[in-house]
Amino acid sequence: MDVDIPPNQTLYIKNLKARVNINELKSSLYALFATYGDILSVHVRGEEKLREQAFIAFANVSSATTAMRSLNGFVFYGHPLVSKSSIRV
């Protein structure tokens, strides 16, 4: 069941390639998403299975919304990104 979550400054990204070095993944996500605005943090878990998801916090809702709309479906390390507004802010 998908629940509509109001836009906020934190994006939930899933469908990331798990077998990428965590530091490389974080810096690549930062570089990709920073083109849409100031990023406060990029959070990727260390466990391989949980590395398939990330949280990216922007300085404002407008930047996060533009990034979400622009990069949803973008092929990143061979996988199409799925981006949504996060429940976690």
PDB file of N, CA, C and O in Angstrom:
ATOM      1  N   MET A   1       0.837  -1.171   0.000  1.00  0.00           N
ATOM      2  CA  MET A   1       0.000   0.000   0.000  1.00  0.00           C
ATOM      3  C   MET A   1       0.884   1.238   0.000  1.00  0.00           C
ATOM      4  O   MET A   1       1.676   1.429   0.923  1.00  0.00           O
ATOM      5  N   ASP A   2       0.761   2.083  -1.023  1.00  0.00           N
ATOM      6  CA  ASP A   2       1.493   3.342  -1.099  1.00  0.00           C
ATOM      7  C   ASP A   2       0.690   4.430  -0.407  1.00  0.00           C
ATOM      8  O   ASP A   2      -0.511   4.577  -0.636  1.00  0.00           O
ATOM      9  N   VAL A   3       1.353   5.172   0.423  1.00  0.00           N
ATOM     10  CA  VAL A   3       0.733   6.275   1.147  1.00  0.00           C
ATOM     11  C   VAL A   3       1.322   7.558   0.593  1.00  0.00           C
ATOM     12  O   VAL A   3       2.535   7.666   0.414  1.00  0.00           O
ATOM     13  N   ASP A   4       0.459   8.538   0.322  1.00  0.00           N
ATOM     14  CA  ASP A   4       0.951   9.825  -0.145  1.00  0.00           C
ATOM     15  C   ASP A   4       1.607  10.554   1.020  1.00  0.00           C
ATOM     16  O   ASP A   4       0.988  10.779   2.060  1.00  0.00           O
ATOM     17  N   ILE A   5       2.851  10.911   0.829  1.00  0.00           N
ATOM     18  CA  ILE A   5       3.619  11.616   1.845  1.00  0.00           C
ATOM     19  C   ILE A   5       3.823  13.036   1.342  1.00  0.00           C
ATOM     20  O   ILE A   5       4.286  13.227   0.217  1.00  0.00           O
ATOM     21  N   PRO A   6       3.489  14.027   2.144  1.00  0.00           N
ATOM     22  CA  PRO A   6       3.670  15.405   1.678  1.00  0.00           C
ATOM     23  C   PRO A   6       5.142  15.684   1.403  1.00  0.00           C
ATOM     24  O   PRO A   6       6.015  15.129   2.072  1.00  0.00           O
ATOM     25  N   PRO A   7       5.423  16.537   0.427  1.00  0.00           N
ATOM     26  CA  PRO A   7       6.813  16.873   0.123  1.00  0.00           C
ATOM     27  C   PRO A   7       7.530  17.414   1.354  1.00  0.00           C
ATOM     28  O   PRO A   7       6.959  18.171   2.139  1.00  0.00           O
ATOM     29  N   ASN A   8       8.781  17.016   1.509  1.00  0.00           N
ATOM     30  CA  ASN A   8       9.621  17.569   2.561  1.00  0.00           C
ATOM     31  C   ASN A   8      11.053  17.604   2.053  1.00  0.00           C
ATOM     32  O   ASN A   8      11.311  17.235   0.907  1.00  0.00           O
ATOM     33  N   GLN A   9      11.968  18.031   2.870  1.00  0.00           N
ATOM     34  CA  GLN A   9      13.327  18.239   2.382  1.00  0.00           C
ATOM     35  C   GLN A   9      14.176  16.971   2.353  1.00  0.00           C
ATOM     36  O   GLN A   9      15.318  17.015   1.898  1.00  0.00           O
ATOM     37  N   THR A  10      13.651  15.848   2.824  1.00  0.00           N
ATOM     38  CA  THR A  10      14.409  14.599   2.824  1.00  0.00           C
ATOM     39  C   THR A  10      13.815  13.622   1.826  1.00  0.00           C
ATOM     40  O   THR A  10      12.610  13.371   1.820  1.00  0.00           O
ATOM     41  N   LEU A  11      14.686  13.073   0.979  1.00  0.00           N
ATOM     42  CA  LEU A  11      14.260  12.089  -0.007  1.00  0.00           C
ATOM     43  C   LEU A  11      14.681  10.696   0.424  1.00  0.00           C
ATOM     44  O   LEU A  11      15.755  10.498   0.992  1.00  0.00           O
ATOM     45  N   TYR A  12      13.817   9.741   0.142  1.00  0.00           N
ATOM     46  CA  TYR A  12      14.125   8.325   0.323  1.00  0.00           C
ATOM     47  C   TYR A  12      14.430   7.780  -1.061  1.00  0.00           C
ATOM     48  O   TYR A  12      13.594   7.860  -1.961  1.00  0.00           O
ATOM     49  N   ILE A  13      15.620   7.227  -1.234  1.00  0.00           N
ATOM     50  CA  ILE A  13      16.053   6.683  -2.513  1.00  0.00           C
ATOM     51  C   ILE A  13      16.192   5.177  -2.351  1.00  0.00           C
ATOM     52  O   ILE A  13      16.803   4.703  -1.393  1.00  0.00           O
ATOM     53  N   LYS A  14      15.621   4.424  -3.293  1.00  0.00           N
ATOM     54  CA  LYS A  14      15.787   2.970  -3.231  1.00  0.00           C
ATOM     55  C   LYS A  14      16.148   2.437  -4.612  1.00  0.00           C
ATOM     56  O   LYS A  14      16.161   3.172  -5.599  1.00  0.00           O
ATOM     57  N   ASN A  15      16.435   1.159  -4.653  1.00  0.00           N
ATOM     58  CA  ASN A  15      16.860   0.438  -5.849  1.00  0.00           C
ATOM     59  C   ASN A  15      18.299   0.787  -6.230  1.00  0.00           C
ATOM     60  O   ASN A  15      18.658   0.779  -7.408  1.00  0.00           O
ATOM     61  N   LEU A  16      19.117   1.091  -5.219  1.00  0.00           N
ATOM     62  CA  LEU A  16      20.532   1.347  -5.460  1.00  0.00           C
ATOM     63  C   LEU A  16      21.274   0.025  -5.603  1.00  0.00           C
ATOM     64  O   LEU A  16      20.847  -0.995  -5.063  1.00  0.00           O
ATOM     65  N   LYS A  17      22.373   0.045  -6.323  1.00  0.00           N
ATOM     66  CA  LYS A  17      23.199  -1.146  -6.472  1.00  0.00           C
ATOM     67  C   LYS A  17      23.910  -1.398  -5.146  1.00  0.00           C
ATOM     68  O   LYS A  17      24.601  -0.517  -4.635  1.00  0.00           O
ATOM     69  N   ALA A  18      23.744  -2.590  -4.589  1.00  0.00           N
ATOM     70  CA  ALA A  18      24.278  -2.899  -3.262  1.00  0.00           C
ATOM     71  C   ALA A  18      25.789  -3.100  -3.266  1.00  0.00           C
ATOM     72  O   ALA A  18      26.453  -2.789  -2.277  1.00  0.00           O
ATOM     73  N   ARG A  19      26.322  -3.598  -4.326  1.00  0.00           N
ATOM     74  CA  ARG A  19      27.751  -3.945  -4.336  1.00  0.00           C
ATOM     75  C   ARG A  19      28.630  -2.789  -4.839  1.00  0.00           C
ATOM     76  O   ARG A  19      29.409  -2.929  -5.782  1.00  0.00           O
ATOM     77  N   VAL A  20      28.470  -1.662  -4.175  1.00  0.00           N
ATOM     78  CA  VAL A  20      29.300  -0.492  -4.444  1.00  0.00           C
ATOM     79  C   VAL A  20      29.895  -0.070  -3.108  1.00  0.00           C
ATOM     80  O   VAL A  20      29.201  -0.080  -2.091  1.00  0.00           O
ATOM     81  N   ASN A  21      31.162   0.296  -3.100  1.00  0.00           N
ATOM     82  CA  ASN A  21      31.818   0.765  -1.889  1.00  0.00           C
ATOM     83  C   ASN A  21      30.985   1.898  -1.280  1.00  0.00           C
ATOM     84  O   ASN A  21      30.534   2.794  -1.993  1.00  0.00           O
ATOM     85  N   ILE A  22      30.788   1.853   0.026  1.00  0.00           N
ATOM     86  CA  ILE A  22      29.900   2.816   0.688  1.00  0.00           C
ATOM     87  C   ILE A  22      30.370   4.260   0.495  1.00  0.00           C
ATOM     88  O   ILE A  22      29.541   5.144   0.279  1.00  0.00           O
ATOM     89  N   ASN A  23      31.665   4.519   0.565  1.00  0.00           N
ATOM     90  CA  ASN A  23      32.158   5.884   0.376  1.00  0.00           C
ATOM     91  C   ASN A  23      31.961   6.354  -1.056  1.00  0.00           C
ATOM     92  O   ASN A  23      31.620   7.513  -1.293  1.00  0.00           O
ATOM     93  N   GLU A  24      32.175   5.458  -2.007  1.00  0.00           N
ATOM     94  CA  GLU A  24      31.942   5.795  -3.409  1.00  0.00           C
ATOM     95  C   GLU A  24      30.463   6.073  -3.658  1.00  0.00           C
ATOM     96  O   GLU A  24      30.112   7.014  -4.370  1.00  0.00           O
ATOM     97  N   LEU A  25      29.600   5.247  -3.066  1.00  0.00           N
ATOM     98  CA  LEU A  25      28.158   5.429  -3.230  1.00  0.00           C
ATOM     99  C   LEU A  25      27.710   6.779  -2.671  1.00  0.00           C
ATOM    100  O   LEU A  25      26.968   7.511  -3.326  1.00  0.00           O
ATOM    101  N   LYS A  26      28.163   7.104  -1.465  1.00  0.00           N
ATOM    102  CA  LYS A  26      27.780   8.382  -0.852  1.00  0.00           C
ATOM    103  C   LYS A  26      28.261   9.569  -1.670  1.00  0.00           C
ATOM    104  O   LYS A  26      27.511  10.521  -1.887  1.00  0.00           O
ATOM    105  N   SER A  27      29.506   9.520  -2.126  1.00  0.00           N
ATOM    106  CA  SER A  27      30.024  10.661  -2.885  1.00  0.00           C
ATOM    107  C   SER A  27      29.355  10.764  -4.257  1.00  0.00           C
ATOM    108  O   SER A  27      29.141  11.868  -4.759  1.00  0.00           O
ATOM    109  N   SER A  28      29.026   9.628  -4.863  1.00  0.00           N
ATOM    110  CA  SER A  28      28.333   9.652  -6.159  1.00  0.00           C
ATOM    111  C   SER A  28      26.911  10.182  -6.010  1.00  0.00           C
ATOM    112  O   SER A  28      26.448  10.960  -6.844  1.00  0.00           O
ATOM    113  N   LEU A  29      26.222   9.768  -4.962  1.00  0.00           N
ATOM    114  CA  LEU A  29      24.873  10.290  -4.708  1.00  0.00           C
ATOM    115  C   LEU A  29      24.933  11.794  -4.446  1.00  0.00           C
ATOM    116  O   LEU A  29      24.108  12.553  -4.954  1.00  0.00           O
ATOM    117  N   TYR A  30      25.906  12.213  -3.656  1.00  0.00           N
ATOM    118  CA  TYR A  30      26.050  13.643  -3.364  1.00  0.00           C
ATOM    119  C   TYR A  30      26.259  14.428  -4.657  1.00  0.00           C
ATOM    120  O   TYR A  30      25.605  15.445  -4.886  1.00  0.00           O
ATOM    121  N   ALA A  31      27.168  13.952  -5.494  1.00  0.00           N
ATOM    122  CA  ALA A  31      27.465  14.655  -6.750  1.00  0.00           C
ATOM    123  C   ALA A  31      26.241  14.720  -7.657  1.00  0.00           C
ATOM    124  O   ALA A  31      25.985  15.748  -8.284  1.00  0.00           O
ATOM    125  N   LEU A  32      25.494  13.641  -7.728  1.00  0.00           N
ATOM    126  CA  LEU A  32      24.309  13.599  -8.579  1.00  0.00           C
ATOM    127  C   LEU A  32      23.211  14.536  -8.062  1.00  0.00           C
ATOM    128  O   LEU A  32      22.652  15.315  -8.834  1.00  0.00           O
ATOM    129  N   PHE A  33      22.904  14.465  -6.781  1.00  0.00           N
ATOM    130  CA  PHE A  33      21.787  15.228  -6.226  1.00  0.00           C
ATOM    131  C   PHE A  33      22.135  16.689  -5.945  1.00  0.00           C
ATOM    132  O   PHE A  33      21.237  17.530  -5.897  1.00  0.00           O
ATOM    133  N   ALA A  34      23.415  17.010  -5.757  1.00  0.00           N
ATOM    134  CA  ALA A  34      23.820  18.391  -5.448  1.00  0.00           C
ATOM    135  C   ALA A  34      23.534  19.348  -6.601  1.00  0.00           C
ATOM    136  O   ALA A  34      23.494  20.562  -6.402  1.00  0.00           O
ATOM    137  N   THR A  35      23.337  18.820  -7.789  1.00  0.00           N
ATOM    138  CA  THR A  35      23.016  19.700  -8.917  1.00  0.00           C
ATOM    139  C   THR A  35      21.633  20.338  -8.756  1.00  0.00           C
ATOM    140  O   THR A  35      21.294  21.265  -9.491  1.00  0.00           O
ATOM    141  N   TYR A  36      20.841  19.856  -7.812  1.00  0.00           N
ATOM    142  CA  TYR A  36      19.482  20.373  -7.605  1.00  0.00           C
ATOM    143  C   TYR A  36      19.373  21.287  -6.391  1.00  0.00           C
ATOM    144  O   TYR A  36      18.313  21.866  -6.156  1.00  0.00           O
ATOM    145  N   GLY A  37      20.439  21.427  -5.618  1.00  0.00           N
ATOM    146  CA  GLY A  37      20.391  22.314  -4.459  1.00  0.00           C
ATOM    147  C   GLY A  37      21.378  21.894  -3.390  1.00  0.00           C
ATOM    148  O   GLY A  37      22.093  20.902  -3.529  1.00  0.00           O
ATOM    149  N   ASP A  38      21.401  22.676  -2.316  1.00  0.00           N
ATOM    150  CA  ASP A  38      22.314  22.400  -1.205  1.00  0.00           C
ATOM    151  C   ASP A  38      21.872  21.155  -0.442  1.00  0.00           C
ATOM    152  O   ASP A  38      20.708  21.015  -0.065  1.00  0.00           O
ATOM    153  N   ILE A  39      22.824  20.264  -0.228  1.00  0.00           N
ATOM    154  CA  ILE A  39      22.549  19.014   0.487  1.00  0.00           C
ATOM    155  C   ILE A  39      23.092  19.135   1.903  1.00  0.00           C
ATOM    156  O   ILE A  39      24.231  19.553   2.109  1.00  0.00           O
ATOM    157  N   LEU A  40      22.268  18.767   2.873  1.00  0.00           N
ATOM    158  CA  LEU A  40      22.682  18.771   4.270  1.00  0.00           C
ATOM    159  C   LEU A  40      23.350  17.453   4.643  1.00  0.00           C
ATOM    160  O   LEU A  40      24.325  17.447   5.393  1.00  0.00           O
ATOM    161  N   SER A  41      22.832  16.327   4.123  1.00  0.00           N
ATOM    162  CA  SER A  41      23.429  15.028   4.435  1.00  0.00           C
ATOM    163  C   SER A  41      22.997  13.963   3.432  1.00  0.00           C
ATOM    164  O   SER A  41      21.937  14.045   2.811  1.00  0.00           O
ATOM    165  N   VAL A  42      23.860  12.966   3.303  1.00  0.00           N
ATOM    166  CA  VAL A  42      23.564  11.760   2.524  1.00  0.00           C
ATOM    167  C   VAL A  42      23.799  10.599   3.478  1.00  0.00           C
ATOM    168  O   VAL A  42      24.911  10.409   3.971  1.00  0.00           O
ATOM    169  N   HIS A  43      22.759   9.827   3.738  1.00  0.00           N
ATOM    170  CA  HIS A  43      22.863   8.714   4.690  1.00  0.00           C
ATOM    171  C   HIS A  43      22.663   7.389   3.958  1.00  0.00           C
ATOM    172  O   HIS A  43      21.611   7.135   3.370  1.00  0.00           O
ATOM    173  N   VAL A  44      23.701   6.550   4.010  1.00  0.00           N
ATOM    174  CA  VAL A  44      23.649   5.207   3.433  1.00  0.00           C
ATOM    175  C   VAL A  44      24.096   4.251   4.527  1.00  0.00           C
ATOM    176  O   VAL A  44      25.103   4.495   5.190  1.00  0.00           O
ATOM    177  N   ARG A  45      23.367   3.181   4.719  1.00  0.00           N
ATOM    178  CA  ARG A  45      23.736   2.204   5.736  1.00  0.00           C
ATOM    179  C   ARG A  45      24.900   1.339   5.271  1.00  0.00           C
ATOM    180  O   ARG A  45      25.095   1.147   4.070  1.00  0.00           O
ATOM    181  N   GLY A  46      25.661   0.825   6.207  1.00  0.00           N
ATOM    182  CA  GLY A  46      26.820   0.008   5.893  1.00  0.00           C
ATOM    183  C   GLY A  46      26.509  -1.419   5.489  1.00  0.00           C
ATOM    184  O   GLY A  46      27.277  -2.025   4.742  1.00  0.00           O
ATOM    185  N   GLU A  47      25.399  -1.972   5.967  1.00  0.00           N
ATOM    186  CA  GLU A  47      25.064  -3.354   5.638  1.00  0.00           C
ATOM    187  C   GLU A  47      24.705  -3.448   4.160  1.00  0.00           C
ATOM    188  O   GLU A  47      23.991  -2.594   3.634  1.00  0.00           O
ATOM    189  N   GLU A  48      25.200  -4.486   3.494  1.00  0.00           N
ATOM    190  CA  GLU A  48      25.039  -4.574   2.039  1.00  0.00           C
ATOM    191  C   GLU A  48      23.585  -4.501   1.599  1.00  0.00           C
ATOM    192  O   GLU A  48      23.276  -3.754   0.669  1.00  0.00           O
ATOM    193  N   LYS A  49      22.682  -5.239   2.223  1.00  0.00           N
ATOM    194  CA  LYS A  49      21.273  -5.235   1.811  1.00  0.00           C
ATOM    195  C   LYS A  49      20.646  -3.855   2.010  1.00  0.00           C
ATOM    196  O   LYS A  49      19.858  -3.401   1.181  1.00  0.00           O
ATOM    197  N   LEU A  50      20.998  -3.195   3.106  1.00  0.00           N
ATOM    198  CA  LEU A  50      20.441  -1.869   3.380  1.00  0.00           C
ATOM    199  C   LEU A  50      21.100  -0.794   2.526  1.00  0.00           C
ATOM    200  O   LEU A  50      20.611   0.334   2.466  1.00  0.00           O
ATOM    201  N   ARG A  51      22.208  -1.131   1.864  1.00  0.00           N
ATOM    202  CA  ARG A  51      22.884  -0.181   0.998  1.00  0.00           C
ATOM    203  C   ARG A  51      22.067   0.089  -0.263  1.00  0.00           C
ATOM    204  O   ARG A  51      22.393   0.998  -1.027  1.00  0.00           O
ATOM    205  N   GLU A  52      21.026  -0.678  -0.487  1.00  0.00           N
ATOM    206  CA  GLU A  52      20.161  -0.468  -1.643  1.00  0.00           C
ATOM    207  C   GLU A  52      19.242   0.727  -1.454  1.00  0.00           C
ATOM    208  O   GLU A  52      18.427   1.030  -2.325  1.00  0.00           O
ATOM    209  N   GLN A  53      19.369   1.409  -0.317  1.00  0.00           N
ATOM    210  CA  GLN A  53      18.528   2.573  -0.045  1.00  0.00           C
ATOM    211  C   GLN A  53      19.357   3.673   0.614  1.00  0.00           C
ATOM    212  O   GLN A  53      20.396   3.415   1.222  1.00  0.00           O
ATOM    213  N   ALA A  54      18.872   4.894   0.476  1.00  0.00           N
ATOM    214  CA  ALA A  54      19.582   6.040   1.052  1.00  0.00           C
ATOM    215  C   ALA A  54      18.584   7.134   1.399  1.00  0.00           C
ATOM    216  O   ALA A  54      17.459   7.160   0.900  1.00  0.00           O
ATOM    217  N   PHE A  55      19.022   8.027   2.257  1.00  0.00           N
ATOM    218  CA  PHE A  55      18.258   9.225   2.596  1.00  0.00           C
ATOM    219  C   PHE A  55      19.120  10.432   2.256  1.00  0.00           C
ATOM    220  O   PHE A  55      20.285  10.503   2.646  1.00  0.00           O
ATOM    221  N   ILE A  56      18.545  11.375   1.532  1.00  0.00           N
ATOM    222  CA  ILE A  56      19.269  12.580   1.144  1.00  0.00           C
ATOM    223  C   ILE A  56      18.476  13.783   1.641  1.00  0.00           C
ATOM    224  O   ILE A  56      17.327  13.991   1.249  1.00  0.00           O
ATOM    225  N   ALA A  57      19.105  14.572   2.511  1.00  0.00           N
ATOM    226  CA  ALA A  57      18.445  15.738   3.091  1.00  0.00           C
ATOM    227  C   ALA A  57      18.935  17.001   2.386  1.00  0.00           C
ATOM    228  O   ALA A  57      20.133  17.280   2.340  1.00  0.00           O
ATOM    229  N   PHE A  58      17.997  17.746   1.846  1.00  0.00           N
ATOM    230  CA  PHE A  58      18.282  19.021   1.183  1.00  0.00           C
ATOM    231  C   PHE A  58      18.038  20.170   2.156  1.00  0.00           C
ATOM    232  O   PHE A  58      17.395  19.996   3.191  1.00  0.00           O
ATOM    233  N   ALA A  59      18.551  21.328   1.815  1.00  0.00           N
ATOM    234  CA  ALA A  59      18.352  22.517   2.644  1.00  0.00           C
ATOM    235  C   ALA A  59      16.914  23.026   2.572  1.00  0.00           C
ATOM    236  O   ALA A  59      16.453  23.711   3.485  1.00  0.00           O
ATOM    237  N   ASN A  60      16.190  22.690   1.474  1.00  0.00           N
ATOM    238  CA  ASN A  60      14.811  23.165   1.365  1.00  0.00           C
ATOM    239  C   ASN A  60      13.959  22.174   0.568  1.00  0.00           C
ATOM    240  O   ASN A  60      14.478  21.321  -0.152  1.00  0.00           O
ATOM    241  N   VAL A  61      12.673  22.307   0.714  1.00  0.00           N
ATOM    242  CA  VAL A  61      11.702  21.405   0.096  1.00  0.00           C
ATOM    243  C   VAL A  61      11.704  21.539  -1.424  1.00  0.00           C
ATOM    244  O   VAL A  61      11.565  20.546  -2.139  1.00  0.00           O
ATOM    245  N   SER A  62      11.861  22.755  -1.913  1.00  0.00           N
ATOM    246  CA  SER A  62      11.839  22.989  -3.358  1.00  0.00           C
ATOM    247  C   SER A  62      12.942  22.207  -4.076  1.00  0.00           C
ATOM    248  O   SER A  62      12.687  21.579  -5.104  1.00  0.00           O
ATOM    249  N   SER A  63      14.146  22.243  -3.549  1.00  0.00           N
ATOM    250  CA  SER A  63      15.261  21.504  -4.151  1.00  0.00           C
ATOM    251  C   SER A  63      15.013  20.007  -4.109  1.00  0.00           C
ATOM    252  O   SER A  63      15.269  19.299  -5.083  1.00  0.00           O
ATOM    253  N   ALA A  64      14.515  19.527  -2.978  1.00  0.00           N
ATOM    254  CA  ALA A  64      14.236  18.097  -2.833  1.00  0.00           C
ATOM    255  C   ALA A  64      13.168  17.645  -3.828  1.00  0.00           C
ATOM    256  O   ALA A  64      13.294  16.582  -4.436  1.00  0.00           O
ATOM    257  N   THR A  65      12.134  18.438  -3.991  1.00  0.00           N
ATOM    258  CA  THR A  65      11.052  18.092  -4.910  1.00  0.00           C
ATOM    259  C   THR A  65      11.536  18.075  -6.358  1.00  0.00           C
ATOM    260  O   THR A  65      11.176  17.179  -7.122  1.00  0.00           O
ATOM    261  N   THR A  66      12.343  19.054  -6.736  1.00  0.00           N
ATOM    262  CA  THR A  66      12.888  19.100  -8.095  1.00  0.00           C
ATOM    263  C   THR A  66      13.788  17.895  -8.351  1.00  0.00           C
ATOM    264  O   THR A  66      13.700  17.274  -9.411  1.00  0.00           O
ATOM    265  N   ALA A  67      14.647  17.559  -7.400  1.00  0.00           N
ATOM    266  CA  ALA A  67      15.533  16.398  -7.539  1.00  0.00           C
ATOM    267  C   ALA A  67      14.724  15.105  -7.642  1.00  0.00           C
ATOM    268  O   ALA A  67      15.026  14.246  -8.471  1.00  0.00           O
ATOM    269  N   MET A  68      13.705  14.967  -6.806  1.00  0.00           N
ATOM    270  CA  MET A  68      12.872  13.768  -6.809  1.00  0.00           C
ATOM    271  C   MET A  68      12.212  13.573  -8.171  1.00  0.00           C
ATOM    272  O   MET A  68      12.234  12.474  -8.726  1.00  0.00           O
ATOM    273  N   ARG A  69      11.630  14.635  -8.704  1.00  0.00           N
ATOM    274  CA  ARG A  69      10.945  14.544 -10.001  1.00  0.00           C
ATOM    275  C   ARG A  69      11.925  14.308 -11.139  1.00  0.00           C
ATOM    276  O   ARG A  69      11.624  13.561 -12.071  1.00  0.00           O
ATOM    277  N   SER A  70      13.087  14.931 -11.075  1.00  0.00           N
ATOM    278  CA  SER A  70      14.059  14.833 -12.157  1.00  0.00           C
ATOM    279  C   SER A  70      14.792  13.496 -12.188  1.00  0.00           C
ATOM    280  O   SER A  70      15.099  12.985 -13.265  1.00  0.00           O
ATOM    281  N   LEU A  71      15.076  12.922 -11.013  1.00  0.00           N
ATOM    282  CA  LEU A  71      15.921  11.733 -10.960  1.00  0.00           C
ATOM    283  C   LEU A  71      15.173  10.430 -10.745  1.00  0.00           C
ATOM    284  O   LEU A  71      15.789   9.363 -10.759  1.00  0.00           O
ATOM    285  N   ASN A  72      13.865  10.486 -10.547  1.00  0.00           N
ATOM    286  CA  ASN A  72      13.108   9.239 -10.421  1.00  0.00           C
ATOM    287  C   ASN A  72      13.198   8.486 -11.748  1.00  0.00           C
ATOM    288  O   ASN A  72      12.779   9.000 -12.785  1.00  0.00           O
ATOM    289  N   GLY A  73      13.737   7.287 -11.717  1.00  0.00           N
ATOM    290  CA  GLY A  73      13.917   6.484 -12.924  1.00  0.00           C
ATOM    291  C   GLY A  73      15.280   6.656 -13.574  1.00  0.00           C
ATOM    292  O   GLY A  73      15.609   5.933 -14.514  1.00  0.00           O
ATOM    293  N   PHE A  74      16.086   7.611 -13.085  1.00  0.00           N
ATOM    294  CA  PHE A  74      17.423   7.831 -13.622  1.00  0.00           C
ATOM    295  C   PHE A  74      18.277   6.593 -13.373  1.00  0.00           C
ATOM    296  O   PHE A  74      18.305   6.073 -12.258  1.00  0.00           O
ATOM    297  N   VAL A  75      18.970   6.120 -14.398  1.00  0.00           N
ATOM    298  CA  VAL A  75      19.800   4.916 -14.257  1.00  0.00           C
ATOM    299  C   VAL A  75      21.123   5.304 -13.597  1.00  0.00           C
ATOM    300  O   VAL A  75      21.888   6.115 -14.121  1.00  0.00           O
ATOM    301  N   PHE A  76      21.369   4.705 -12.437  1.00  0.00           N
ATOM    302  CA  PHE A  76      22.511   5.007 -11.584  1.00  0.00           C
ATOM    303  C   PHE A  76      23.200   3.700 -11.244  1.00  0.00           C
ATOM    304  O   PHE A  76      22.612   2.850 -10.577  1.00  0.00           O
ATOM    305  N   TYR A  77      24.430   3.523 -11.689  1.00  0.00           N
ATOM    306  CA  TYR A  77      25.143   2.247 -11.533  1.00  0.00           C
ATOM    307  C   TYR A  77      24.325   1.082 -12.082  1.00  0.00           C
ATOM    308  O   TYR A  77      24.312  -0.004 -11.503  1.00  0.00           O
ATOM    309  N   GLY A  78      23.644   1.315 -13.201  1.00  0.00           N
ATOM    310  CA  GLY A  78      22.904   0.258 -13.871  1.00  0.00           C
ATOM    311  C   GLY A  78      21.527  -0.046 -13.313  1.00  0.00           C
ATOM    312  O   GLY A  78      20.870  -0.975 -13.783  1.00  0.00           O
ATOM    313  N   HIS A  79      21.072   0.708 -12.329  1.00  0.00           N
ATOM    314  CA  HIS A  79      19.762   0.505 -11.718  1.00  0.00           C
ATOM    315  C   HIS A  79      18.934   1.790 -11.809  1.00  0.00           C
ATOM    316  O   HIS A  79      19.462   2.872 -11.550  1.00  0.00           O
ATOM    317  N   PRO A  80      17.643   1.697 -12.172  1.00  0.00           N
ATOM    318  CA  PRO A  80      16.810   2.908 -12.175  1.00  0.00           C
ATOM    319  C   PRO A  80      16.468   3.329 -10.738  1.00  0.00           C
ATOM    320  O   PRO A  80      15.931   2.542  -9.959  1.00  0.00           O
ATOM    321  N   LEU A  81      16.789   4.574 -10.410  1.00  0.00           N
ATOM    322  CA  LEU A  81      16.498   5.075  -9.064  1.00  0.00           C
ATOM    323  C   LEU A  81      15.002   5.215  -8.837  1.00  0.00           C
ATOM    324  O   LEU A  81      14.247   5.536  -9.755  1.00  0.00           O
ATOM    325  N   VAL A  82      14.590   4.972  -7.617  1.00  0.00           N
ATOM    326  CA  VAL A  82      13.224   5.259  -7.181  1.00  0.00           C
ATOM    327  C   VAL A  82      13.371   6.294  -6.068  1.00  0.00           C
ATOM    328  O   VAL A  82      13.978   6.024  -5.032  1.00  0.00           O
ATOM    329  N   SER A  83      12.808   7.477  -6.295  1.00  0.00           N
ATOM    330  CA  SER A  83      12.924   8.543  -5.296  1.00  0.00           C
ATOM    331  C   SER A  83      11.544   8.987  -4.840  1.00  0.00           C
ATOM    332  O   SER A  83      10.621   9.154  -5.637  1.00  0.00           O
ATOM    333  N   LYS A  84      11.435   9.173  -3.525  1.00  0.00           N
ATOM    334  CA  LYS A  84      10.163   9.594  -2.911  1.00  0.00           C
ATOM    335  C   LYS A  84      10.480  10.550  -1.770  1.00  0.00           C
ATOM    336  O   LYS A  84      11.600  10.574  -1.261  1.00  0.00           O
ATOM    337  N   SER A  85       9.492  11.331  -1.376  1.00  0.00           N
ATOM    338  CA  SER A  85       9.642  12.107  -0.156  1.00  0.00           C
ATOM    339  C   SER A  85       9.697  11.111   1.004  1.00  0.00           C
ATOM    340  O   SER A  85       8.991  10.103   1.010  1.00  0.00           O
ATOM    341  N   SER A  86      10.528  11.407   1.957  1.00  0.00           N
ATOM    342  CA  SER A  86      10.745  10.489   3.065  1.00  0.00           C
ATOM    343  C   SER A  86       9.746  10.725   4.199  1.00  0.00           C
ATOM    344  O   SER A  86       9.312  11.852   4.437  1.00  0.00           O
ATOM    345  N   ILE A  87       9.395   9.651   4.885  1.00  0.00           N
ATOM    346  CA  ILE A  87       8.615   9.780   6.119  1.00  0.00           C
ATOM    347  C   ILE A  87       9.515  10.362   7.186  1.00  0.00           C
ATOM    348  O   ILE A  87       9.083  11.136   8.040  1.00  0.00           O
ATOM    349  N   ARG A  88      10.781   9.972   7.118  1.00  0.00           N
ATOM    350  CA  ARG A  88      11.806  10.414   8.074  1.00  0.00           C
ATOM    351  C   ARG A  88      12.304  11.793   7.651  1.00  0.00           C
ATOM    352  O   ARG A  88      12.786  11.961   6.531  1.00  0.00           O
ATOM    353  N   VAL A  89      12.192  12.772   8.532  1.00  0.00           N
ATOM    354  CA  VAL A  89      12.687  14.127   8.230  1.00  0.00           C
ATOM    355  C   VAL A  89      13.756  14.545   9.176  1.00  0.00           C
ATOM    356  O   VAL A  89      14.280  15.654   9.063  1.00  0.00           O
TER     357      VAL A  89
END
